Structure formats: C-alpha cells, structure tokens
Amino acid sequence: MLQQKYASHPLIYPDIIEERLYQRNIARAALDRNALVILPTALGKTVISALVAADTLYNYRDLRVLVMAPTRPLVMSIREAFRA
C-alpha cells in the first residue's frame, strides 16, 4: 500500500496537507515572483496559497498576508482551509 506523505512546515500542522510535487513546485515559484495560478477545480490552489503564505509568514515575521477572492463563499472557504 502506498504511504501518504504530508507537507512539513513549522507553521502548518503535521499530517494535514498531503504533499503533491506539482503544488510544492508552484508554491516555490510563487515565492520568487508574482504568480497567477490557473488550475482546474480541486487541484489545490488553496493549498498552494497556504504554502506560500506559510513560507512568507515564517521568513518575514513582521509581514502579513492578505487573501482576496471574488465571492464571499469563496473567501469563507479559503478562511476555513487556512484555519485547518
């Protein structure tokens, strides 16, 4: 049986985010420059943004992260995902 590997980061609870190489690669690229991530539904755009936010907040502790979305339900969904 294939064992799940989870993302490891000081600001992310252990065993919460399944590690997916393409998400990690996109998150790393987004840390170096502005990025627009276009992926189909359910491929992890929120996870990618959480990874970028966690790295940013960890490396620049005096900064804050602002997440914006076009609809209130989407904002609430992202908020719950970040809290988890």
Protein Blocks (a to p, Z undefined) as FASTA:
>chain_A
ZZddddddfkbcehkbccdfklmmmmmmmmmpccdddddehiopmmmmmmmmmmmmmmmm
mbccddddfbfklmmmmmmmmmZZ
